[in-house]
């Protein structure tokens, strides 16, 4: 996918569609589109950075909320019904729910800045039955801050960052893998403790 071409031809629509789709759970280069658009605006002044910022913020929040709704309405039921086939038993579902109940706002907020988590955090929050009234402010704050940082940093960097935009996903992908591996190792070491706490918090079968 040539993000530079999409931004130069579709402008704000390219930013909205790619950011919203990525936030919804589709693995598309939404963040790269935002960076390219900001750099393009700084270099050519054909786009307004404030409009890019507004469009990216709305797209991030809207996409995440749709992803959350899908997870809440469909993901949880699918996990309950078919999770055992992929080793996702009720014990692990309780751990996921416990994590999002206790640390969901942090996962949602900081997940906006991590490549893979940015794509799936909203869906996982919905699947883990996180309360929407807790999800929304954390999601909105993360989306607005993320859009502002990337829009105006790339706008100031201009042509230099636009030239490097093709490498951004690779770098972010590597960083995301490192972060996720670290989180998985930490969770694995404390799985039994988390499972015991989750069972105490949600005794008996899940609803």
N, C-alpha and C positions, 0 to 999 in steps of 0.2 A: 504494500500500500504506500503510495507516494503522498505523504502527509503535506509536504510543501505545496504540491500541485493542488490538493484539495483546499488548503487554506487560501491560496492565491485566487482560486476560481469561485469557491463557495463562501469565503470570508467567515462571518460570524456563524453561519449555519454549520460549517465544518466543525467549529469549536463546540457548538451546542450538541450536535449529533454524536460526535465521538466521545465527548466527556460524559454525556448522559448514558450512552450505551455501555461505556466502561463501568460507570457507577452502578448500572443495572445488573452487571454480572457478565457482560459480553467482553471477552479479552481483546479489546481494541485499544489503540494508542491515544487515549484521551489526553493524558498528561503531555505527551509529545506534541499533540495538536495545539494545546494551550501555549507551550513554549514556542513553537514555530510561529503561532499567531502573534504573540508578543514581540518576538524578534522581527517579524515581518512588518509589524506596525512601527517599531523603532527605526527600521531601515528605510521604509518607503512612505510611511505616514498615510497609507491607504486605509488603515483601520485605526479606530480609536481605542486606546488601551483601557479606558474606563468602561467602554461598552464590552470589550473582551472580558474584563473582570466580572461585569454584571452577568453576562451570558454564561460564563463558566460557573459562576456561583449558583445560578438558577439550575443549570444542567446537572451539576453535582448533587444538589439537594434533591431535585426531582427524581433523578435516576436512582439515587440511594433509597428514596422512600418507596419507589416502585419495587426495587429489589427487596426491601424489608417486607413489603406487603406480600410479595410472592413467597418469601420464606415463611412468613407467619401463616398464610393461608394454605400453601401447598407443600413447602419444604418440610415442615414439622410432621405432617401426615405421612409423607413419603418416607421420612426417616423412621417413623414408628412402624410402618408397614413392611418396608423393604430393607431397613438399615442392617438387620442381622445378616443379610446376604453379602454385605461389604464390611462385616465385622464392626458395625456400628450398633451395639446393643444398648439396652436401656441404661446400663451403668454409665456408658460414655455420654449418652444424651443428658443424663443428670449432671455429669461433670461440665458439659458445655453450658447447660442452663445455669449452673452454679457460678461459673466464670463470668457469664454475661450479667447475672444478677448482681454480682459483687464488683466487677470491673468493666462492665459493658460500656460505660461512657468513655473510659480511657481507651478501650479497644477501638471504638467507633471513631473517636477524635483523632488518635494517633495513626489509626489504620489508613486514614486519608493520605498520609504521607509515605506509605509503603506500597510498592507497586502491586503485589498480589493481594494484600489485604484490602487495598482500595477497591479492587474489583469484587471481592466476596464478603467483606465485613458486614455490609447491610443485610445481605441474604442470610448469613450465619446468625446475625442478631435476631432476625425474624424467626428463623428456624429454632433458635434457642429460647424463644418466647420472651425476649426482652420487651419491657413495657415501652410502647411508642412514645409516651410522654417523656421518658428518659432518653430515648434514642434521638428524637427530633432536635433538641437543643445542642447535643454533642455533635450530631451530624451537621447541623447548620453552621456551627462555629468552626468545625474542621473544614468544611467545604469553602466557606468564605475566606478563612485565613489561607488555605492552600491556593485558592484562585488568586488572591491578592499577591502572595509571595511570588508565585510563578509568572503571573502576568507582568508585574512591574519589574521584576528582576530580569526577565527576558527582554522586556522593552528597553531597559537601560543597556543591556548587553548588545542588542541590535544584531548586526550582521555576524558577529563572532559566534554568538550562541546559536544563531540560525544555521551556521555552517556545521556546528557540532550536533545539531538536533538528531541526526541519524544514529548517533552513538548513545543518546540519552537512555533509551529503553534498555540497551544492553547493560549499562552501568547500574540503572535502577533494578534491573532483573537480578544481577549478581548480588547487589546489596539486599534485595528482598529474600533471596535464597539463604544468604548468611543469617539474616534475622529470623526467618522461619525455622531453619535448622536449629538455631539457638533456642527458640521458643519450644520447639518439639522436644528437644533434649531436656529442657527444664521441666516441661510438663511430664515427660516420661519418668523422670526421677521422682516426681512428687505425685504421680498418678494415684497411688494407693491412698495417700493422705487426702488428696482432692476428692477421691471417690467416697471416702468415709465422711468427709464434710458434706458432700452433696447428698449422700444418703440420709444424713442427719437432718439436712435442710428440707429434703423431699422424701420422707419415709413412704414406703409402699410403692405401688405401681404409679407411673405417670398418668396424668389424665389423658 
